[in-house]
Amino acid sequence: MYKLFYNQFGEVDAINRTTDGATIPWNNQTQAFDEEHPLVIELRQWEAENEPLDLSNQAVPAISIEQHKQQKQQEIINIAKFEQEALVADYAPAEQASWDRKVAESKAILQSNNLADAPILEVEAKVFSQATSEPDILAATLFLAGEILNKSNQLYAASAAIAGKRSRLWNAIAQAEAIESVELISWDVK
């Protein structure tokens, strides 16, 4: 999905891809895109599947600061959602579905040193390590359990950082008193 942004003169100022906030370059002087730009190519594909964007420079009614705030907050939500999804994009949904169980089994086996407490991890450790003796399988399973907990903690920390940034920007938008202040708030600005 794409969203048009207008400047104070009612002219198209930018076009953003709403899934991640990427800006598509628009040149107001030539009234055209750089057709070779990857985002423009994507936009053209989107238009072919949907309907062309109306880029005519018609006057756009002024919107209130509250409407600006709502738009900016939705932009921040969309970017945060994209960032959160990117954290796990390289993992299949079935693997993601097993994570809670793997974390629980990891905690259990690291406390007990008993393979019976981690049947799924034991299978994965056997395949990964190709171990055949019980002591080697236990060692491989304990190693895997430690790796899983480490990666889980890293994922939670990265997710928390995204959530914290989203909340900070959301609050900054809510407290802004002028449209110009709202517009200066961006995911990319620290």
Buried (B, 14 or more C-beta within 10 A) or exposed (E): EBBBBBEEEEBBBBBBBBEBBBEBEBEEEEEEBEEEEEBBEBBEEBEEEEEEBEBEEEEBEEEEBEEBBBBBBEBBEBBBBBBBEEBBEEEEEEEEEBBEEBBBBBBBBBEEEEBEBBEBBBEBBBEBBEBEEEEBBBBBBBEBBEEBBEBBEEBEEBBEEBEEBBEEBBEBBEEBEEBEBBEEBEBEEE
